[in-house]
């Protein structure tokens, strides 16, 4: 399973679901980087140093970071979804299709809901 690094914007309940699915997920809080205004490039650098792909809801900034330098341990950008179990399931399935997260930008989108 994947080594992941959840930034402050990523919902902790989804972290718990991903852990239950066998992924090793570290949070910015566990890394001592929460609530101190750590810039996104530093989050990506720390995750890369640890060999962990970033999990984030901060799509625009991390897509831009990937465009500037695609050499990292992976970035998983997600749309917000109140159903964290479904969100974690989509992440899990997307990760399973990859041979490596390194250098990958994976986009996890909330499915369109019928009106």
C-alpha positions in Angstrom: 0.0 0.0 0.0 1.0 3.6 -0.4 3.0 5.9 1.9 1.0 9.2 2.1 1.2 12.6 3.7 -2.1 14.4 4.4 -1.9 18.2 4.5 -3.9 20.3 6.9 -6.8 20.7 4.4 -7.3 17.0 4.0 -10.1 15.6 6.3 -8.8 13.4 9.1 -11.8 11.0 8.9 -10.7 10.2 5.4 -7.2 9.6 6.8 -8.7 7.0 9.1 -10.5 5.2 6.3 -7.3 5.1 4.2 -5.4 3.7 7.1 -8.1 1.0 7.5 -7.6 0.1 3.9 -3.9 -0.5 4.6 -2.3 2.8 3.6 0.4 4.4 5.8 -0.9 7.9 6.2 1.0 10.6 8.1 -0.6 13.9 8.9 0.9 17.4 9.0 -0.1 17.4 12.7 1.9 14.2 13.3 4.9 15.7 11.5 4.7 18.8 13.6 3.8 21.0 10.6 0.2 21.8 11.5 -1.1 25.2 12.6 2.3 26.9 11.9 1.6 28.3 8.4 3.8 25.8 6.6 3.9 26.9 2.9 2.7 24.3 0.3 6.2 24.0 -1.3 7.6 23.0 2.2 4.8 20.5 2.7 5.6 18.9 -0.7 9.3 19.0 0.1 8.8 17.3 3.4 6.5 14.6 2.0 9.1 14.0 -0.8 11.9 13.8 1.7 9.9 11.1 3.6 9.0 9.3 0.4 5.3 10.0 0.8 2.7 11.3 -1.7 0.8 14.4 -0.6 -3.0 14.1 -0.1 -4.7 17.5 -0.4 -7.9 19.4 -1.2 -5.7 22.4 -2.2 -5.9 21.5 -5.9 -4.8 24.7 -7.6 -1.6 25.2 -5.6 -0.4 21.6 -5.8 -1.2 21.3 -9.5 0.9 24.4 -10.0 3.7 22.9 -7.8 3.6 19.7 -9.9 3.8 21.8 -13.1 6.9 23.6 -11.9 8.7 20.5 -10.6 7.3 17.1 -11.3 10.0 15.4 -9.2 8.3 14.5 -6.0 6.8 11.4 -4.3 3.4 12.0 -5.7 0.5 14.4 -5.3 -3.2 13.4 -4.9 -5.5 16.4 -5.3 -9.1 15.9 -4.4 -12.4 17.8 -4.6 -14.3 18.2 -1.4 -16.8 15.5 -0.5 -18.8 15.2 2.7 -18.8 11.5 2.1 -15.3 10.8 3.4 -15.7 7.0 3.0 -16.4 7.4 -0.7 -13.6 9.9 -1.0 -11.1 7.5 0.6 -12.4 4.7 -1.6 -11.8 6.7 -4.8 -8.3 7.5 -3.6 -7.6 3.9 -2.7 -8.8 2.7 -6.2 -6.8 5.4 -8.0 -3.6 4.5 -6.1 -4.0 0.8 -6.8 -3.8 1.5 -10.5 -0.4 3.1 -10.2 2.9 1.2 -10.1 4.4 4.2 -8.3 3.2 7.5 -7.0 6.6 9.2 -7.6 6.2 12.1 -10.1 2.5 11.4 -10.5 -0.3 14.0 -10.2 -3.5 12.1 -9.4 -6.8 13.9 -9.6 -9.7 12.6 -7.5 -13.0 14.2 -8.4 -16.3 14.0 -6.6 -18.8 12.3 -8.9 -21.6 14.3 -10.3 -24.8 13.8 -8.4 -28.2 13.6 -10.1 -30.5 16.5 -9.2 
